[in-house]
Amino acid sequence: MNARIPTQALQPAQALESVSRVWDERIVPQLTDYIRIPAKSPMFESGWADLGYLDTVVRNAAAWVEAQQVAGLTAEVVRLPGRTPVLFFEIAATRPASSQTVLMYGHLDKQPEFSGWRADLGPWTPHYEDGKLYGRGGADDGYAVYASIAAVQELQRQGVPHPRIVGLIETSEESGSRDLLPYIDALKARLGDVALVVCLDSGAGNYDQLWLTTSLRGMASGTLKVEILTEGIHSGDASGLVPSSFRIMRQVLDRLEDSATGRLLPARFHCEVPAERLAQARATAAILGEEVYRRFPWAYHDCGGSTIVALPTTTDPVQALLKRTWEPTLSVTGAEGFPALQDAGNVLRPYTAFKLSLRLPPLVDAASCVQEMKSLLEDNAPYQAKVTWESASGANGWNAPETAPWFAQALDAASQAHFGAPCGFIGQGGTIPLMGMLSQGFPRAQMMVCGVLGPKSNAHGPNEFLHVPYAKKLTAAVAQVIANMPAA
């Protein structure tokens, strides 16, 4: 592609039409191939280096990026010893005398398969249906690098000036971005003066408008194990005398969580919700209403001819938003020491192990919580059982910096142009460790944290899908926001 001299503002209708063609002709086929590759994050695949899947998806992305012939682009796969690889690209500024840099972020590693996929779907078998591309990783977050390049391509196609742009695409995000800091240190001199971060690894409250993520929860994860015997024994012979490892596990978890309410007990795990975020939650609740909680696949059953549907912890939309973004929450995401149901005999099991995922409010320090968890869970174990807490990862949450006037106006204009509705603001319950790192390193940068993970997209679970029509509009919106950046 030959660069045109930047002379004009971005034309939104033309941008969406052109970006849509790129998605249909180049991005969807590329993502279809990407979904087929089981590029699981290192936390879920210890043999990642020998399998080579992470290297494959990075190489494929790099080849695609270079093939787009974006003017002024250079790209390379960067590898540090013992670390997962990253893709780094740089696009020279077309805006005269611009010292600013836009940093575009994404990741290519994936969560594991999970169960419960629809009969004709699967994590590694891509399927395109009704504008949705099903399969693991397409929406979280394989599309980000391709959408980022497509947005820049459109700026250049229309001759719209843009600042210098760099891209950082990692492969350990689903493992807490444990390899990211060494790469940021290694590439720091090449990142430049970052004025805008575009992170396309987040969610959307609906598919009807642009959504800006205003906060992210932190996370502490690990394995809690309770051992009471060296081997399994007949339950009829020992139960009542030998305490159940599962009952001990329940007692230990009761130190951390009120099982009746789900409230985390340590005061350190909580923080006050800032007034601005509370006001935004009220505004978002007015937009989404009951969809805040109705969008989940609740279990149901028949009772006396009527259908009973499981209930959320609250049906107040404001409280629902705050609970999933500003309250700490404990989840058991895996278990070990249990035989399959068909193999379970009358045996008292020697141990119980749970994989725990603790989501932390945006302003809570994850490292201090991890330390407190270890002493809280391990000390003074019931019956002197062996209780161990092995931390796997910890990451701080993130609260967005104050929104600059130009950024607020650009977001709203892009949302109105491509969706016909104002930009929405929403906190997310997930974790993107990079955002905290970047806010510390570039405190003056504006953060465009958006994504395609809208209702029922089900990242990490069965039937995950990428909503392609929304992704097209988001890509065009990114181009428009970059075009509206003020000169340094």
C-alpha positions in Angstrom: 0.0 0.0 0.0 1.3 3.4 -0.9 0.9 6.1 1.8 -1.2 9.1 0.9 -0.4 12.6 2.2 -2.7 13.2 5.2 -5.1 15.9 4.2 -8.5 15.2 5.6 -10.7 14.0 8.5 -11.9 10.4 8.6 -15.1 9.8 6.8 -17.0 7.3 9.1 -19.3 5.8 6.5 -16.5 5.1 4.2 -14.4 3.7 7.1 -17.0 1.2 8.2 -17.6 0.0 4.6 -13.9 -0.5 4.0 -13.2 -2.0 7.4 -16.1 -4.4 6.9 -14.6 -5.7 3.6 -11.2 -6.2 5.3 -13.0 -8.2 8.1 -14.9 -10.4 5.6 -12.1 -11.0 3.2 -9.0 -11.1 5.4 -9.6 -11.1 9.1 -12.4 -13.7 9.5 -10.4 -16.3 7.4 -7.3 -15.6 9.5 -9.1 -15.9 12.7 -10.7 -19.2 11.5 -7.2 -20.6 11.1 -6.2 -19.2 14.5 -9.1 -20.8 16.4 -8.0 -24.2 15.1 -4.6 -23.9 17.0 -4.8 -25.0 20.7 -2.4 -22.2 21.8 -3.2 -22.6 25.5 -1.5 -20.2 27.9 1.5 -21.6 29.9 -0.5 -21.8 33.1 -2.7 -24.4 31.4 0.0 -26.1 29.2 3.4 -26.6 30.9 4.8 -28.1 27.7 4.0 -25.0 25.6 7.6 -24.5 24.4 7.9 -28.0 23.0 4.4 -28.0 21.5 5.1 -24.8 19.6 1.5 -23.6 19.4 2.2 -20.1 20.9 5.1 -19.7 18.4 2.9 -20.7 15.6 0.1 -18.2 16.3 2.7 -15.4 16.8 4.5 -16.2 13.6 1.1 -16.4 11.7 0.1 -13.0 13.1 3.4 -11.5 12.2 3.2 -12.8 8.6 -0.3 -11.4 8.2 0.7 -8.0 9.6 3.6 -7.7 7.2 1.5 -8.9 4.3 -0.9 -6.0 4.7 1.8 -3.6 3.4 1.0 -0.8 5.8 3.2 2.2 5.0 6.0 2.7 7.4 5.4 -0.6 9.2 8.1 -2.9 10.6 7.3 -6.0 12.6 9.2 -8.7 14.5 8.7 -11.6 16.8 10.7 -10.9 20.0 11.9 -13.7 22.2 13.6 -13.6 25.6 15.1 -16.8 27.0 12.6 -18.9 28.8 9.7 -16.5 28.0 6.7 -16.8 25.8 7.1 -14.8 22.6 5.7 -11.4 21.7 4.9 -9.6 18.5 6.1 -6.0 18.3 5.3 -3.7 15.4 6.0 -0.1 14.7 4.3 2.2 12.2 5.9 5.6 11.4 3.9 8.7 12.0 2.2 10.4 9.0 1.3 13.4 11.1 4.0 16.1 10.7 6.3 16.8 13.7 4.3 14.4 15.9 6.1 13.2 19.0 3.2 11.1 20.3 2.8 7.4 20.2 -0.3 5.2 20.2 0.2 1.8 21.8 -2.0 -1.1 20.6 -2.2 -4.2 22.7 -3.6 -7.7 22.4 -2.8 -11.3 23.2 -2.8 -14.6 21.4 -2.7 -17.2 24.2 -5.9 -18.9 25.1 -7.8 -20.4 28.0 -8.3 -24.2 28.0 -11.1 -26.1 26.3 -13.8 -26.3 29.1 -16.8 -28.6 28.7 -20.4 -28.1 27.6 -19.9 -26.9 24.0 -22.9 -27.2 21.7 -22.9 -30.6 19.9 -21.8 -29.0 16.6 -19.2 -26.6 18.1 -15.9 -27.0 19.9 -13.0 -24.9 21.1 -10.7 -25.8 18.2 -13.4 -26.2 15.5 -14.3 -22.7 14.2 -17.8 -22.2 13.0 -19.3 -19.0 11.5 -23.1 -18.6 12.0 -25.3 -15.5 12.0 -22.5 -13.1 12.3 -20.8 -15.0 15.1 -17.4 -16.8 14.8 -17.4 -19.6 17.4 -14.3 -21.1 18.9 -11.8 -20.5 21.6 -9.7 -17.3 21.5 -11.2 -15.4 18.6 -12.9 -12.8 20.8 -10.4 -13.2 23.7 -8.3 -11.8 22.2 -7.0 -13.1 18.9 -8.8 -10.5 16.8 -7.1 -7.5 18.5 -3.9 -7.5 16.4 -5.9 -7.8 13.1 -8.4 -5.1 14.1 -5.6 -2.8 15.1 -3.9 -3.1 11.8 -7.1 -2.7 9.9 -7.8 0.5 11.7 -4.5 2.0 10.8 -4.9 0.8 7.2 -8.1 2.8 7.0 -6.5 5.9 8.3 -3.9 5.6 5.6 -6.4 4.7 2.9 -8.3 7.9 3.5 -5.1 9.9 3.8 -5.8 10.8 7.5 -2.7 11.8 9.5 -1.8 9.6 12.4 0.9 9.7 15.1 3.5 7.0 15.5 1.9 3.6 16.4 3.4 0.6 18.1 1.9 -2.7 18.8 2.6 -5.2 21.6 0.9 -8.6 21.3 1.8 -11.0 24.1 1.2 -14.7 24.7 1.0 -15.0 28.5 -2.0 -12.8 29.3 -4.2 -15.7 30.4 -1.4 -16.6 32.8 -1.4 -13.2 34.4 0.9 -11.6 31.9 3.8 -13.1 33.8 6.3 -12.6 31.0 5.1 -9.1 30.0 7.2 -6.9 32.3 10.6 -8.3 31.0 9.4 -7.5 27.5 8.3 -4.0 28.5 11.7 -3.4 30.0 13.4 -4.7 26.9 11.3 -2.7 24.6 10.9 0.5 26.7 13.1 2.7 24.6 11.1 1.7 21.5 7.7 2.3 23.0 8.1 6.1 22.9 6.0 8.8 24.5 2.7 6.9 24.8 -0.3 9.3 24.7 -3.0 6.7 23.9 -3.3 3.0 24.7 -5.8 1.0 22.6 -6.5 -2.3 24.4 -9.1 -4.5 22.7 -9.2 -7.2 25.3 -12.3 -6.1 27.2 -16.1 -6.3 27.2 -19.2 -4.5 26.0 -22.5 -4.0 27.9 -24.4 -4.6 24.7 -23.8 -4.6 21.0 -25.6 -1.3 20.4 -22.9 1.2 21.3 -19.3 1.7 21.9 -18.2 0.8 25.5 -15.2 2.1 27.4 -13.9 0.0 30.2 -13.3 2.3 33.3 -12.0 -0.3 35.7 -10.7 -3.9 35.9 -10.5 -6.2 38.9 -7.3 -7.7 40.1 -6.7 -11.4 40.7 -5.0 -13.8 43.0 -5.1 -17.5 41.9 -3.6 -20.7 43.2 -4.2 -24.1 44.6 -5.4 -24.9 48.1 -4.8 -28.5 49.1 -5.9 -30.4 52.3 -4.2 -33.7 53.1 -5.4 -36.0 55.9 -4.3 -39.5 54.8 -1.5 -41.0 52.8 -3.9 -43.2 50.8 -7.6 -43.8 50.4 -9.3 -46.1 52.9 -12.7 -47.8 53.3 -15.2 -45.2 54.3 -17.2 -47.7 56.4 -14.1 -48.5 58.4 -12.8 -45.0 58.9 -15.5 -42.4 58.5 -16.5 -40.7 61.8 -13.0 -41.2 63.1 -10.9 -39.9 60.2 -12.1 -36.4 59.3 -13.1 -35.8 55.7 -10.6 -33.7 53.8 -13.5 -32.0 52.1 -15.0 -31.0 55.5 -11.6 -29.6 56.5 -11.5 -27.7 53.2 -14.9 -26.2 53.9 -13.7 -25.0 57.4 -10.6 -23.5 55.9 -12.5 -21.6 53.2 -14.9 -20.3 55.9 -12.0 -18.3 57.2 -11.9 -16.5 53.8 -15.5 -16.3 52.8 -18.9 -16.1 54.3 -20.5 -19.0 52.4 -24.0 -17.7 53.1 -23.5 -14.4 51.4 -20.3 -14.8 49.4 -18.7 -11.8 51.1 -14.9 -12.0 51.5 -14.1 -11.6 55.2 -10.6 -9.9 55.3 -11.0 -6.1 55.3 -7.8 -5.8 53.2 -9.7 -7.3 50.3 -12.2 -4.4 50.0 -12.0 -0.8 49.0 -14.3 2.2 48.6 -15.9 2.8 45.2 -14.9 6.2 43.8 -17.7 8.6 43.3 -17.2 8.8 39.5 -17.4 5.1 39.1 -20.6 4.9 41.2 -22.2 7.6 39.0 -21.1 5.7 35.9 -22.6 2.5 37.3 -25.9 4.2 37.8 -25.9 5.6 34.3 -25.0 2.2 32.8 -27.7 0.5 34.9 -30.2 2.8 33.4 -29.1 1.7 29.9 -28.8 -2.1 30.6 -31.5 -2.6 33.3 -32.1 -6.3 34.0 -29.8 -7.4 31.2 -26.9 -6.8 33.6 -27.8 -10.2 35.1 -30.3 -11.8 32.7 -27.6 -12.3 30.1 -26.1 -15.2 31.9 -27.2 -18.8 31.1 -29.0 -19.5 34.4 -30.0 -23.1 35.3 -33.7 -23.9 35.5 -35.9 -26.8 36.5 -39.6 -27.7 36.5 -41.5 -27.7 39.8 -45.2 -28.6 39.8 -45.7 -27.5 36.2 -43.9 -24.2 36.7 -40.4 -23.3 35.6 -38.0 -22.2 38.4 -35.0 -20.2 37.3 -31.9 -19.8 39.4 -31.4 -16.3 40.9 -28.5 -13.9 41.0 -27.1 -12.5 44.3 -29.0 -9.3 43.6 -31.6 -8.1 41.1 -30.7 -4.4 41.5 -28.9 -3.4 38.3 -26.6 -0.9 40.1 -25.6 -3.3 42.8 -25.2 -6.0 40.1 -22.7 -3.9 38.3 -20.8 -3.0 41.4 -20.7 -6.6 42.6 -19.0 -7.8 39.4 -16.5 -4.9 39.3 -15.8 -3.4 42.7 -16.3 -6.3 45.2 -13.9 -9.1 45.9 -15.2 -12.6 44.9 -14.0 -16.1 45.4 -14.5 -18.8 42.8 -13.5 -22.5 42.8 -12.5 -23.1 39.2 -11.1 -26.6 39.5 -10.8 -29.6 41.8 -8.5 -32.6 42.2 -8.6 -35.7 44.4 -12.1 -36.7 43.3 -12.7 -39.8 41.2 -15.2 -39.6 38.3 -18.8 -40.3 39.5 -18.8 -43.7 37.8 -15.5 -44.6 39.5 -16.4 -43.3 43.0 -16.6 -46.2 45.5 -17.0 -46.2 49.3 -13.6 -44.7 49.9 -12.5 -41.9 52.2 -10.3 -39.8 49.9 -6.8 -38.9 51.2 -6.9 -35.3 50.0 -8.9 -32.5 48.4 -7.4 -29.8 46.3 -9.2 -26.7 44.8 -8.1 -24.3 42.2 -9.1 -20.9 43.6 -9.6 -17.7 41.6 -10.0 -14.6 43.8 -11.1 -11.4 42.0 -10.0 -8.2 43.8 -11.3 -4.7 43.5 -9.4 -2.3 41.3 -7.7 -0.4 44.1 -6.6 -3.4 46.2 -3.0 -4.5 46.3 -2.9 -8.1 45.1 0.5 -9.0 46.6 -0.6 -8.2 50.1 -3.8 -10.2 49.6 -1.7 -13.2 48.5 0.4 -13.0 51.6 -2.7 -12.7 53.8 -4.3 -15.7 52.1 -1.3 -17.9 52.8 -1.3 -17.3 56.5 -5.1 -17.3 56.8 -5.5 -20.6 55.0 -2.5 -22.5 56.2 -2.1 -21.6 59.9 -3.7 -23.7 62.7 -5.2 -26.3 60.4 -8.1 -28.3 61.8 -7.0 -31.7 63.1 -3.5 -30.7 62.3 -4.1 -31.7 58.6 -1.6 -30.6 56.0 -3.0 -27.5 54.4 -1.0 -25.8 51.7 -1.7 -22.7 49.6 0.4 -22.5 46.4 0.0 -19.2 44.7 -0.1 -19.4 40.9 -0.5 -15.7 39.9 -1.4 -12.3 41.2 -2.2 -9.1 39.4 -3.4 -5.7 40.5 -6.6 -4.3 39.1 -6.8 -1.0 37.3 -8.9 2.2 37.6 -8.9 4.4 34.5 -7.2 7.9 34.7 -9.3 11.0 34.4 -10.8 11.3 31.0 -9.4 14.1 28.9 -12.0 16.3 27.2 -10.7 15.4 23.7 -10.9 11.7 24.5 -14.5 11.9 25.8 -15.6 13.8 22.7 -13.8 11.4 20.4 -15.3 8.4 22.0 -18.8 9.8 21.9 -18.4 11.0 18.3 -17.2 7.5 17.2 -20.0 5.8 19.0 -22.6 8.1 17.5 -21.1 7.7 14.0 -21.0 3.9 14.0 -23.8 2.9 16.4 -26.1 5.8 16.5 -25.8 5.9 20.3 -23.5 7.6 22.9 -20.5 5.8 24.3 -21.2 3.8 27.5 -18.9 3.4 30.4 -18.6 0.1 32.3 -16.3 -1.6 34.8 -15.2 -5.1 34.0 -14.8 -8.0 36.4 -11.8 -9.5 34.5 -8.1 -8.7 34.8 -5.7 -7.2 32.2 -2.4 -6.8 34.1 -0.9 -4.7 31.4 -3.2 -1.8 32.1 -1.8 -1.2 35.6 1.7 -1.4 34.3 1.0 1.1 31.5 -0.8 3.5 33.8 2.3 3.6 36.0 4.7 3.9 33.1 2.6 6.4 31.2 0.5 8.3 33.7 -0.6 10.9 31.1 -1.8 8.4 28.5 -5.5 8.0 27.8 -6.7 4.4 27.9 -9.1 3.2 25.2 -9.9 -0.2 26.8 -12.7 -1.8 24.7 -13.7 -5.2 23.4 -16.2 -7.5 21.8 -17.0 -9.6 24.8 -20.7 -8.6 25.0 -23.7 -10.6 26.1 -23.5 -14.4 25.8 -20.0 -14.2 24.1 -18.9 -16.4 27.0 -15.1 -16.0 27.0 -13.3 -18.8 28.8 -16.5 -21.0 28.7 -18.3 -23.1 26.2 -19.6 -21.7 22.9 -17.3 -18.6 23.0 -18.0 -16.4 20.0 -16.8 -13.2 18.3 -19.6 -10.9 17.3 -18.3 -9.9 13.9 -20.7 -7.0 13.1 -19.8 -5.4 16.4 -16.1 -6.0 15.8 -16.3 -4.2 12.5 -17.8 -1.1 14.1 -15.3 -1.2 16.9 -12.5 -1.3 14.4 -13.8 1.7 12.6 -14.3 3.5 15.9 -10.7 2.9 16.9 -9.6 4.5 13.6 -11.8 7.5 14.3 -10.6 8.1 17.8 -6.9 8.0 16.6 -7.8 10.4 13.8 -9.3 12.8 16.4 -6.2 12.8 18.7 -5.0 16.4 19.1 -1.5 17.4 18.0 1.1 17.2 20.8 
